[in-house]
Amino acid sequence: MNHEAKRARAAWIAVLTWAGLFTVPVVLTGCSGGMPFIGDDRAPGDAIRIAPEDGATNVGADSELKVTVPDGRIERVKVTRTEDAERREVPGRIAEDGRSWSPRDSGYRLGLAGKYTVEAVAVDGDGHRSARSTTFTTLVPKDRFIGYFKPENRSTVGTGMIVSFDFNRPVTRRAEVEKAIRITTEPEVEVAGHWFGRNRLDFRPEEYWEPGTEVTVDVALRDVEGAPGVYGSQRKKVTFTVGRSQTSVVDAAAHTMEVRRDGEMVSTVPVTAGAETTTTYNGKMVVSELHDVTRMDGSTVGFGGEYDIKDVPHAIRLTKSGTFLHGNYWESPDIFGSENTSHGCIGLRDVKGGSSDTPAGWFFERTLVGDVVEVVNSTDTTVAPDNGLGGWNLGWPQWKAGSALR
């Protein structure tokens, strides 16, 4: 795929929300190697129905929250509500026939100004698992705005973590909003904001965080006028801790990934990157989600019906547009370390269902949200700084120039 088409695809996918919440999944992910499963029998997971629908906004408090399958059975459902970087799970129950899930409280009402994530796994009669994940946001009063942000309160993150706010309404008084968000650290380090358009504000230091840094995000947006007649509603303080340093460099030409922990080489892992016509982005990307299993459907990222893999194991999201580092069980083991065959993702050898004994399982179990994966020697361009947490691809002067307080 040429770069213009790829960039257009990335822009289209960018409307999907990923932020607010670490480990927040997307409905369908979009890259993989090979083209398995085309034309096979459809598993019950293909028909996992989730209400409200994926990507819905301004959902009312009385809307139904439910997961159903027409056949097979639901294996598990996890529903979380995130508000001000706090995640709360919605207790639920699976019906006796296994065909539906609903909140345990029959009178449950959705909370306003919240972001919900629904993760569902279904199993057919032969024991084949399929996954689906969706997100939706609930109504915010029309004269108020909020910022969905990450990382989560009291989380431990990698050294490449970027504090990112996605506002539900355009912010025209950006200096006032940026000034109302105060980030302090121990030990002290300069942190600057950078606006991407009118709905997104990211914060980062000049270099990666030092391991052990304690970060406090003080959000004082309540009654701050973000646009004429539209005022903030949040007053919240959250903290997170920077864990050990782990950075990984994928050499697309050499088909390898070097993993370093606290500056020391840990392992060199054979990989397969994007094929010649569907190359992998160069540049620094930050892990934003971790899924033990997810579904990847090429139709969600402009590849039509080229592939639809319902149970991709050990999936690690790197960009908003659909770049993942994930387990791959459908290619020959000889591919890894020798050929690039994917649709833009980075594949590590795995087995169906996933295993901690494979390269993909080994890496997944040692990865934190906020870890950096850098791709070099690809023929593609550098990932855009607003495609996921790609802000490290901007130099410090460029980053600071994007502040409304400069």
Summary of the structure (lengths in Angstrom):
residues: 406
radius of gyration: 20.8
end to end distance: 39.0
largest distance: 61.0
contacts: 1448
relative contact order: 0.18
helix: 11%
strand: 41%
